[in-house]
Amino acid sequence: MPGQVFQRWRLLVKVAPVVLVVALVKLVLDDLNWEPIPLSPLYTGLLAATVFLLGFLLAGTLADYKESEKLPGDLAASMETIADECLILYRDKQARPAIDCLRHIRGLVGSLLGWFYGRQATGSVFTGIRGFNSFFLDFEPLTQPNFIVRLKQEQSAIRRMVIRIETIRDTSFVGAGYAIAELASVLLVLGLLLTEISPDAAAVFIVSIITFLLVYVIFLIKDLDDPFEFDLNGREAGAAEVSLKPVEDLGQRLDQEIEVIGASPVEGTPELTARTETTT
């Protein structure tokens, strides 16, 4: 619970120093009477234009963020579907390749989490996905063809989602839009700092509030633009990261299933690497 509260207010902590500096600069300029620009109703239009531009960027990044929220759950669902088919085949035929494939899925879960946390390269994830091919080949004499077709469809869905996540992580939404939004916000705040607003307390309050809103939205947009930003320890690096709990929970469920059928739970990446080296 304390971690969730801190996560909710993390952006405020990042924005507060900027607002404090702007407020102090405004106080200094008031004391020195360095405010050559008279207050004009045109500021209303400038503020509205800047807010409109930020709203456009926020709407665009929010659409990608809503899609990103679904991807970890969809990944977990596809991998668990393959795991269910392996369990069915193992319990029906006692086929050793089925339990080996189950262990491979557990290894792929660990590899995916390592990739999300920046500890593994994308290539290792694709190698793990391709590693399903050898298991599907072993399944052919043990089951019907449509069984293999379903598994290949889920494998394709996993690969497609990993590519989509990689694209979201590496691609920024309208870089030129970011530049003009940041420039417009800086110029607006600078203009307000040099504008004579009376009384002084009202000037500091108005400039601080406008600065807070503009900077907060810019930081929020940048966080939403990369919703898969985690540090090496798995902690969220931003204030708007998607939850990886579906993938983490899948790993725990697979450990339990492997224990139930008498196999030792795997750690993830080492097992995946070993299996991949054997198949290649």
ZIBEL-V867063 format. One record per backbone hydrogen bond with DSSP energy under -0.5 kcal/mol. NH is the residue of the N-H (numbers start at 1). CO is the residue of the C=O. If there is no record, write none. Layout:
# ZIBEL-V867063
nh:NH co:CO
nh:NH co:CO
This chain:
# ZIBEL-V867063
nh:5 co:1
nh:6 co:2
nh:7 co:3
nh:8 co:4
nh:9 co:5
nh:10 co:7
nh:13 co:9
nh:14 co:10
nh:15 co:11
nh:16 co:12
nh:17 co:13
nh:18 co:15
nh:19 co:15
nh:20 co:16
nh:21 co:17
nh:22 co:18
nh:23 co:19
nh:24 co:20
nh:25 co:21
nh:26 co:22
nh:27 co:23
nh:28 co:24
nh:29 co:25
nh:30 co:26
nh:31 co:27
nh:32 co:28
nh:33 co:29
nh:33 co:30
nh:34 co:29
nh:35 co:33
nh:37 co:194
nh:38 co:36
nh:39 co:196
nh:43 co:40
nh:44 co:41
nh:45 co:41
nh:46 co:42
nh:47 co:43
nh:48 co:44
nh:49 co:45
nh:50 co:46
nh:51 co:47
nh:52 co:48
nh:53 co:49
nh:54 co:50
nh:55 co:51
nh:56 co:52
nh:57 co:53
nh:58 co:54
nh:59 co:55
nh:60 co:56
nh:61 co:57
nh:62 co:58
nh:63 co:59
nh:64 co:60
nh:65 co:61
nh:66 co:62
nh:67 co:63
nh:68 co:64
nh:69 co:65
nh:70 co:66
nh:70 co:67
nh:71 co:67
nh:71 co:68
nh:72 co:68
nh:74 co:70
nh:75 co:71
nh:76 co:72
nh:77 co:73
nh:78 co:74
nh:79 co:75
nh:80 co:76
nh:81 co:77
nh:82 co:78
nh:83 co:79
nh:84 co:80
nh:85 co:81
nh:86 co:82
nh:87 co:83
nh:88 co:84
nh:89 co:85
nh:90 co:86
nh:91 co:87
nh:92 co:88
nh:93 co:89
nh:94 co:90
nh:95 co:89
nh:98 co:95
nh:99 co:95
nh:100 co:96
nh:101 co:97
nh:102 co:98
nh:103 co:99
nh:104 co:100
nh:105 co:101
nh:106 co:102
nh:107 co:103
nh:108 co:104
nh:109 co:105
nh:110 co:106
nh:111 co:107
nh:112 co:108
nh:113 co:109
nh:114 co:110
nh:115 co:111
nh:116 co:112
nh:117 co:113
nh:118 co:115
nh:119 co:114
nh:120 co:114
nh:124 co:121
nh:125 co:121
nh:125 co:122
nh:126 co:122
nh:127 co:123
nh:128 co:124
nh:129 co:125
nh:130 co:126
nh:131 co:127
nh:132 co:129
nh:133 co:130
nh:134 co:131
nh:135 co:131
nh:136 co:132
nh:137 co:133
nh:138 co:134
nh:139 co:135
nh:140 co:136
nh:140 co:137
nh:142 co:139
nh:143 co:139
nh:143 co:140
nh:147 co:144
nh:148 co:144
nh:149 co:145
nh:150 co:146
nh:151 co:147
nh:152 co:148
nh:153 co:149
nh:154 co:150
nh:155 co:151
nh:156 co:152
nh:157 co:153
nh:158 co:154
nh:159 co:155
nh:160 co:156
nh:161 co:157
nh:162 co:158
nh:163 co:159
nh:164 co:160
nh:165 co:161
nh:166 co:162
nh:167 co:163
nh:168 co:164
nh:169 co:165
nh:170 co:166
nh:171 co:167
nh:174 co:172
nh:178 co:174
nh:179 co:175
nh:180 co:176
nh:181 co:177
nh:182 co:178
nh:183 co:179
nh:184 co:180
nh:185 co:181
nh:186 co:182
nh:187 co:183
nh:188 co:184
nh:189 co:185
nh:190 co:186
nh:191 co:187
nh:192 co:188
nh:193 co:189
nh:194 co:190
nh:195 co:192
nh:196 co:37
nh:197 co:195
nh:203 co:199
nh:204 co:200
nh:205 co:201
nh:206 co:202
nh:207 co:203
nh:208 co:204
nh:209 co:205
nh:210 co:206
nh:211 co:207
nh:212 co:208
nh:213 co:209
nh:214 co:210
nh:215 co:211
nh:216 co:212
nh:217 co:213
nh:218 co:214
nh:219 co:215
nh:220 co:216
nh:221 co:217
nh:222 co:218
nh:223 co:219
nh:224 co:220
nh:225 co:221
nh:226 co:222
nh:226 co:223
nh:229 co:226
nh:230 co:228
nh:231 co:235
nh:234 co:231
nh:237 co:229
nh:238 co:229
nh:242 co:227
nh:247 co:244
nh:248 co:244
nh:249 co:245
nh:250 co:246
nh:251 co:247
nh:252 co:248
nh:253 co:249
nh:254 co:250
nh:255 co:251
nh:256 co:252
nh:257 co:253
nh:258 co:254
nh:259 co:255
nh:260 co:256
nh:261 co:257
nh:262 co:259
nh:263 co:258
nh:269 co:267
nh:272 co:268
nh:273 co:269
nh:274 co:270
nh:275 co:271
nh:276 co:272
nh:277 co:273
nh:278 co:274
nh:279 co:275
nh:280 co:276
